[in-house]
Amino acid sequence: MIDVRNLTKRFGDHTAVNDISLRVGPGETLVLLGTSGCGKTTTLKMMNRLIEPGGGSISVDGVDVAQQDGPGLRRRIGYVIQDGGLFPHYTIAEAIATVPKLIGWTPTQIQERTRELIDKLQLPESLLNRYPAELSGGQRQRVGLARALAARPPVVLMDEPFGALDPFTRRHVRRELFGLNELRETTVVLVTHDVSEALELADRIALMDKGRIVQIGPPDELLNHPATDFVRDFLDDQPRRNQLE
Ligand SMILES: Nc1ncnc2c1ncn2[C@@H]1O[C@H](COP(=O)(O)OP(=O)(O)OP(=O)(O)O)[C@@H](O)[C@H]1O
């Protein structure tokens, strides 16, 4: 569970995140949605201390993240970025093993978990000895997810995790991933500017504008009861409405 209270971040005299409060329940998928530059990524990166908050507090499972060291925190919170965020000189097997190894899993445990994940993500075993540059974008994305999920973190943060993919692969990969039982039990915060993606994946959407949350709620609530003209204009689109019906 994530509890964000009165979170603020300024860069110089620009307020990137302006007094944001939200809660994400266990197993919930919350999507941070909004226009470019509205503060989504900054909000996400404060959750795992890649960016230090200017004000406010964040707790994960009841523990204030400011009281925990950054590297330790990032071992407990999975993090997925656009192109998978893989180190070029690590093989796929090494990439997936990174966190389990750091927290002391045995080689057998790591091997079993790796097999389980690549099987779930429909990646061929032959890929394990390759380097990221030898994979397709969709494969890299799935490896990035396998790496983030490897040590079974209770919380996973995702920043435009499908952004690098063509529309067809994007739909396929996200259905594949979010169909996994494992991910259903994980608390996920996902950043996107893609409305369809938000409507498809979110239990709740936090729609942001200029560093603030304009409205937060289940997708159908935002569609049917937009709090402002901005919310209506951002979401109002007949084909997208049809997706929910
Ligand atoms: N390190 C930084 N130094 C100065 N300004 C920054 C920094 N990081 C972000 N900003 C500014 O803060 C604002 C919010 O940025 P952020 O990356 O959180 O937006 P975003 O909603 O994720 O946008 P996008 O969808 O384009 O990635 C932007 O105006 C951005 O230019």
The ligand as an SDF file (V2000), in Angstrom:
LIG
                    3D

 31 33  0  0  0  0  0  0  0  0999 V2000
   15.6370   17.6300  -13.1250 N   0  0  0  0  0  0  0  0  0  0  0  0
   14.8120   18.6120  -13.5160 C   0  0  0  0  0  0  0  0  0  0  0  0
   15.2210   19.9000  -13.5140 N   0  0  0  0  0  0  0  0  0  0  0  0
   14.3900   20.9050  -13.8770 C   0  0  0  0  0  0  0  0  0  0  0  0
   13.1230   20.7140  -14.2690 N   0  0  0  0  0  0  0  0  0  0  0  0
   12.6560   19.4550  -14.3150 C   0  0  0  0  0  0  0  0  0  0  0  0
   13.4720   18.3380  -13.9430 C   0  0  0  0  0  0  0  0  0  0  0  0
   12.7330   17.2110  -14.0610 N   0  0  0  0  0  0  0  0  0  0  0  0
   11.5180   17.6000  -14.5100 C   0  0  0  0  0  0  0  0  0  0  0  0
   11.4630   18.9430  -14.6570 N   0  0  0  0  0  0  0  0  0  0  0  0
   10.2980   19.7240  -15.0750 C   0  0  0  0  0  0  0  0  0  0  0  0
    9.2280   19.3850  -14.2140 O   0  0  0  0  0  0  0  0  0  0  0  0
    8.0170   19.2570  -14.9550 C   0  0  0  0  0  0  0  0  0  0  0  0
    7.4200   17.8840  -14.7560 C   0  0  0  0  0  0  0  0  0  0  0  0
    8.2630   16.9180  -15.3860 O   0  0  0  0  0  0  0  0  0  0  0  0
    7.8790   15.3810  -15.4430 P   0  0  0  0  0  0  0  0  0  0  0  0
    8.9830   14.6420  -16.1090 O   0  0  0  0  0  0  0  0  0  0  0  0
    7.4730   14.9250  -14.1000 O   0  0  0  0  0  0  0  0  0  0  0  0
    6.5900   15.4070  -16.3940 O   0  0  0  0  0  0  0  0  0  0  0  0
    5.7730   14.2280  -17.0580 P   0  0  0  0  0  0  0  0  0  0  0  0
    4.3520   14.4930  -16.7350 O   0  0  0  0  0  0  0  0  0  0  0  0
    6.3220   12.9200  -16.6620 O   0  0  0  0  0  0  0  0  0  0  0  0
    6.0350   14.5010  -18.5960 O   0  0  0  0  0  0  0  0  0  0  0  0
    6.2860   13.4990  -19.8430 P   0  0  0  0  0  0  0  0  0  0  0  0
    4.9940   12.7920  -20.1100 O   0  0  0  0  0  0  0  0  0  0  0  0
    6.6620   14.4530  -20.9520 O   0  0  0  0  0  0  0  0  0  0  0  0
    7.4140   12.5860  -19.4430 O   0  0  0  0  0  0  0  0  0  0  0  0
    8.3520   19.5860  -16.4000 C   0  0  0  0  0  0  0  0  0  0  0  0
    8.0410   20.9450  -16.6170 O   0  0  0  0  0  0  0  0  0  0  0  0
    9.8340   19.3620  -16.4700 C   0  0  0  0  0  0  0  0  0  0  0  0
   10.4220   20.1810  -17.4490 O   0  0  0  0  0  0  0  0  0  0  0  0
  1  2  1  0
  2  3  1  0
  2  7  2  0
  3  4  2  0
  4  5  1  0
  5  6  2  0
  6  7  1  0
  6 10  1  0
  7  8  1  0
  8  9  2  0
  9 10  1  0
 10 11  1  0
 11 12  1  0
 11 30  1  0
 12 13  1  0
 13 14  1  0
 13 28  1  0
 14 15  1  0
 15 16  1  0
 16 17  2  0
 16 18  1  0
 16 19  1  0
 19 20  1  0
 20 21  2  0
 20 22  1  0
 20 23  1  0
 23 24  1  0
 24 25  2  0
 24 26  1  0
 24 27  1  0
 28 29  1  0
 28 30  1  0
 30 31  1  0
M  END
$$$$
